[in-house]
Amino acid sequence: MLIRILLVTTFIINCISRFKGPWRYFQINAAHFNDLLGIYSKNDIDANIPNTWRLPQSVDDGLFIPDTFPVFVKPEWGQNGQGVRRADNANELNYIRNHCMNSKTVYLIQQAAVQNSEFEIFYIRDANHLQRYATISVTETCNTSGQKLPVNSVNNQHTFYNSVTPKLSGTELDDIWRSIGSIGQYQFARVGVRADSLAALQKGDFKVIEINLYLPMPINLMDTSIPFSEKFSFIKSSMKHLAKLLDVIPKAQTSKPVFIKKTLFQPRTK
């Protein structure tokens, strides 16, 4: 909770110092907001992932049976693993459909990525050179449950995070950015991927499992081994760069009710 408070407070302070309204945060990625659905649609985001990194995914019509298992059943909109379930066979998929799915919510069926490791890449683009990153962090997502393909999230008691950014040179981070930064052209995001190793990630050999555009918390701050002083330094630097992105919101871009729509949609996912 303290980390979230510091992120929000530091962002607001930076906005005020630049004479910008902090509420404009919700317009930074708004070009990718689905006005009709009132959400950042996972289906829309999936369409922006190049085939090399995309997992087979389809909207669940209640009848579709995947060719291969396991699969993950995901709400069309959601965060922090909310509502996500894994089916290892057709019987489990039917059980999820009959007992776990909310009739008001559209669900997607995504083939599981079977690579050995899971990573979260958080980035903020450089407001002066949008093809570059101003902030980037790479964090390995780990799990103590013993499951091969768990549903990891900050709300999963078995999930923990290990920042691997310090292990990477500037050149290696640039290699990762070359791949991740080409997906969707988002101004800032957190991209979840599975790869067999950190070296494979650097080579662009991975599959995207999730892209968070609404509130993409820098997950490296969840690494309990990082001293608070380092976390606070990262927060100050990253929120300064995030506030600068308010300057690159196109003036012709119509303001979208992202926060209001999200707030109204949220109960439908529960």
C-alpha positions as CSV (number, residue, x, y, z in Angstrom):
1,M,0.0,0.0,0.0
2,L,2.8,2.4,0.9
3,I,4.4,1.9,-2.6
4,R,1.1,2.7,-4.3
5,I,0.7,5.8,-2.2
6,L,4.2,7.0,-3.1
7,L,3.7,6.3,-6.8
8,V,0.5,8.3,-6.9
9,T,1.7,11.2,-4.7
10,T,5.0,11.5,-6.5
11,F,3.2,11.6,-9.9
12,I,0.8,14.3,-8.7
13,I,3.7,16.4,-7.3
14,N,5.5,16.1,-10.7
15,C,2.3,17.1,-12.6
16,I,1.7,20.1,-10.4
17,S,5.3,21.2,-10.8
18,R,4.8,21.1,-14.6
19,F,1.4,22.9,-14.4
20,K,-0.4,19.8,-15.7
21,G,-3.6,18.2,-14.3
22,P,-2.8,14.8,-12.7
23,W,-6.2,13.5,-14.0
24,R,-4.7,13.6,-17.5
25,Y,-2.9,10.4,-16.6
26,F,-5.9,8.5,-17.9
27,Q,-5.5,10.0,-21.4
28,I,-1.8,8.9,-21.9
29,N,-2.8,5.5,-23.3
30,A,-6.4,6.5,-24.2
31,A,-5.8,6.2,-27.9
32,H,-6.0,2.4,-27.3
33,F,-9.2,2.6,-25.2
34,N,-12.2,0.8,-26.7
35,D,-15.0,3.5,-26.5
36,L,-17.7,1.0,-27.4
37,L,-16.9,-1.5,-24.7
38,G,-15.6,1.0,-22.2
39,I,-12.5,-1.0,-21.5
40,Y,-8.9,-1.6,-22.5
41,S,-9.9,-4.7,-24.4
42,K,-7.6,-7.7,-24.2
43,N,-8.8,-8.7,-27.6
44,D,-7.8,-5.4,-29.1
45,I,-4.4,-5.6,-27.4
46,D,-3.9,-9.1,-28.6
47,A,-4.5,-8.0,-32.2
48,N,-1.5,-5.6,-31.8
49,I,0.9,-8.4,-30.8
50,P,3.0,-9.7,-33.8
51,N,2.4,-13.3,-34.6
52,T,5.9,-14.3,-33.4
53,W,5.0,-13.4,-29.8
54,R,1.2,-14.0,-29.8
55,L,-0.5,-16.9,-28.2
56,P,-3.6,-18.5,-29.8
57,Q,-6.6,-16.8,-28.3
58,S,-10.3,-16.6,-29.0
59,V,-13.5,-15.1,-27.6
60,D,-15.3,-17.9,-25.7
61,D,-18.7,-18.7,-27.2
62,G,-19.4,-21.4,-24.7
63,L,-19.0,-24.2,-27.3
64,F,-15.4,-23.8,-28.5
65,I,-13.0,-26.7,-27.4
66,P,-9.3,-25.8,-27.9
67,D,-7.1,-28.2,-29.8
68,T,-4.6,-28.3,-27.0
69,F,-4.6,-27.8,-23.3
70,P,-3.9,-26.3,-20.8
71,V,-5.6,-23.0,-21.5
72,F,-6.4,-19.9,-19.5
73,V,-9.9,-18.5,-19.3
74,K,-9.7,-14.7,-18.8
75,P,-12.3,-11.9,-18.5
76,E,-12.2,-9.5,-21.5
77,W,-11.1,-6.9,-18.9
78,G,-9.4,-7.4,-15.6
79,Q,-6.3,-6.8,-13.6
80,N,-4.0,-8.6,-11.2
81,G,-5.2,-12.0,-12.3
82,Q,-8.8,-11.3,-11.3
83,G,-11.2,-13.9,-12.7
84,V,-8.4,-15.8,-14.5
85,R,-8.6,-19.6,-14.3
86,R,-6.7,-22.5,-15.9
87,A,-8.3,-25.5,-17.5
88,D,-6.1,-28.6,-18.1
89,N,-8.7,-30.4,-20.1
90,A,-12.2,-30.1,-21.7
91,N,-13.9,-31.2,-18.5
92,E,-12.2,-28.5,-16.4
93,L,-13.1,-26.0,-19.1
94,N,-16.8,-27.0,-18.9
95,Y,-16.7,-26.8,-15.1
96,I,-15.3,-23.2,-15.3
97,R,-18.0,-22.3,-17.8
98,N,-20.8,-23.7,-15.6
99,H,-19.6,-22.6,-12.2
100,C,-17.1,-19.7,-12.4
101,M,-18.0,-17.4,-15.2
102,N,-20.0,-14.2,-14.9
103,S,-22.8,-14.0,-17.4
104,K,-22.3,-10.2,-17.7
105,T,-18.7,-10.6,-18.8
106,V,-17.1,-11.7,-22.1
107,Y,-14.3,-14.2,-21.6
108,L,-11.3,-15.1,-23.7
109,I,-9.6,-18.5,-24.0
110,Q,-5.8,-18.2,-24.3
111,Q,-3.5,-21.1,-24.9
112,A,-1.0,-21.5,-22.1
113,A,2.6,-20.4,-22.8
114,V,4.8,-23.4,-21.8
115,Q,8.1,-21.6,-21.5
116,N,10.0,-22.2,-18.2
117,S,10.1,-18.6,-16.8
118,E,7.7,-15.7,-16.4
119,F,8.9,-12.0,-16.6
120,E,7.2,-8.6,-16.3
121,I,8.7,-5.7,-18.3
122,F,7.6,-2.3,-17.2
123,Y,8.5,0.7,-19.3
124,I,7.8,4.4,-19.8
125,R,8.7,6.0,-23.1
126,D,11.0,9.0,-23.3
127,A,8.7,12.0,-23.9
128,N,11.4,13.7,-26.1
129,H,12.2,10.6,-28.1
130,L,9.2,8.2,-28.1
131,Q,11.0,5.4,-29.8
132,R,13.3,5.1,-26.8
133,Y,12.5,4.2,-23.2
134,A,13.1,6.6,-20.3
135,T,12.4,3.9,-17.7
136,I,12.5,0.1,-18.0
137,S,12.6,-2.7,-15.5
138,V,12.6,-6.4,-15.9
139,T,11.3,-8.6,-13.1
140,E,11.1,-12.4,-12.9
141,T,7.8,-13.7,-11.5
142,C,8.3,-16.7,-9.3
143,N,5.9,-19.1,-7.5
144,T,6.3,-21.4,-4.5
145,S,3.2,-23.5,-5.1
146,G,4.9,-26.2,-7.1
147,Q,2.4,-25.8,-10.0
148,K,3.9,-25.7,-13.4
149,L,1.6,-23.0,-14.8
150,P,0.1,-21.0,-11.9
151,V,-2.1,-17.9,-12.2
152,N,0.5,-15.4,-10.8
153,S,-0.5,-12.1,-9.4
154,V,0.2,-9.7,-6.6
155,N,-2.8,-11.3,-4.8
156,N,-1.5,-14.8,-5.0
157,Q,0.2,-15.7,-1.8
158,H,2.6,-18.1,-3.6
159,T,3.8,-15.4,-6.0
160,F,6.9,-13.4,-5.4
161,Y,9.0,-11.1,-7.6
162,N,12.8,-10.9,-8.3
163,S,14.1,-7.9,-10.1
164,V,16.7,-8.9,-12.7
165,T,17.3,-5.5,-14.1
166,P,20.6,-5.1,-12.3
167,K,21.8,-8.3,-14.1
168,L,21.3,-6.6,-17.4
169,S,23.7,-4.3,-19.2
170,G,22.5,-1.3,-21.2
171,T,22.9,-3.2,-24.4
172,E,20.9,-6.2,-23.1
173,L,18.1,-3.9,-22.0
174,D,18.1,-2.3,-25.4
175,D,17.8,-5.7,-26.9
176,I,14.7,-6.4,-24.8
177,W,13.3,-3.0,-25.6
178,R,13.7,-3.6,-29.3
179,S,11.1,-6.4,-29.1
180,I,8.9,-5.1,-26.3
181,G,8.8,-1.5,-27.5
182,S,7.6,-2.6,-30.9
183,I,4.3,-4.1,-29.5
184,G,1.4,-1.7,-29.8
185,Q,3.3,1.6,-29.5
186,Y,1.9,2.2,-26.0
187,Q,3.3,5.2,-24.1
188,F,3.8,3.1,-21.0
189,A,2.9,-0.4,-20.1
190,R,3.7,-3.6,-18.2
191,V,4.1,-6.6,-20.5
192,G,4.0,-10.1,-19.0
193,V,5.8,-12.7,-21.0
194,R,7.0,-16.3,-20.7
195,A,10.5,-17.3,-22.0
196,D,12.8,-20.2,-21.3
197,S,15.4,-18.0,-19.8
198,L,16.5,-14.4,-19.5
199,A,18.9,-14.9,-22.4
200,A,15.9,-16.1,-24.5
201,L,14.0,-13.0,-23.6
202,Q,16.9,-10.8,-24.7
203,K,16.9,-12.7,-28.1
204,G,13.2,-12.0,-28.6
205,D,12.2,-15.6,-28.0
206,F,9.1,-15.3,-25.8
207,K,5.3,-15.3,-25.8
208,V,3.2,-12.4,-24.5
209,I,0.7,-13.5,-21.8
210,E,-0.7,-10.1,-20.7
211,I,-0.3,-6.4,-21.4
212,N,-1.5,-3.9,-18.7
213,L,-2.3,-0.4,-19.9
214,Y,-4.6,1.0,-17.2
215,L,-2.6,0.8,-14.0
216,P,0.6,-0.9,-14.9
217,M,2.4,-0.8,-11.6
218,P,6.2,-1.3,-11.9
219,I,6.3,-4.8,-10.4
220,N,10.0,-4.6,-9.6
221,L,8.9,-2.6,-6.5
222,M,7.4,-5.8,-5.2
223,D,10.8,-7.4,-4.8
224,T,11.3,-7.5,-1.0
225,S,15.1,-7.7,-1.4
226,I,15.4,-4.2,-2.8
227,P,16.2,-1.6,-0.2
228,F,13.5,1.1,0.3
229,S,16.0,3.8,-0.7
230,E,16.4,2.2,-4.1
231,K,12.7,1.8,-4.5
232,F,12.0,5.4,-3.6
233,S,14.7,6.6,-6.1
234,F,13.1,4.5,-8.8
235,I,9.7,6.0,-7.9
236,K,10.9,9.6,-8.1
237,S,12.7,9.0,-11.5
238,S,9.9,7.0,-13.1
239,M,7.0,9.2,-12.0
240,K,8.9,12.3,-13.3
241,H,9.1,10.6,-16.7
242,L,5.5,9.5,-16.6
243,A,4.4,13.1,-15.9
244,K,6.4,14.3,-18.9
245,L,4.2,12.0,-21.1
246,L,1.3,14.4,-20.4
247,D,3.0,16.7,-22.9
248,V,2.8,14.2,-25.8
249,I,-1.0,13.6,-25.5
250,P,-2.2,14.8,-28.9
251,K,-4.2,18.0,-28.6
252,A,-6.6,16.7,-31.2
253,Q,-7.3,13.6,-29.1
254,T,-10.7,13.7,-27.6
255,S,-10.7,13.2,-23.8
256,K,-12.1,9.8,-23.0
257,P,-13.9,8.8,-19.7
258,V,-11.5,6.0,-19.0
259,F,-11.7,6.2,-15.2
260,I,-15.5,6.5,-15.1
261,K,-16.0,3.7,-17.6
262,K,-13.5,1.4,-15.7
263,T,-15.2,2.1,-12.4
264,L,-18.7,1.3,-13.9
265,F,-17.3,-1.9,-15.6
266,Q,-15.5,-3.2,-12.5
267,P,-18.5,-4.8,-10.8
268,R,-19.2,-6.9,-13.8
269,T,-15.9,-8.8,-13.4
270,K,-16.6,-9.9,-9.8
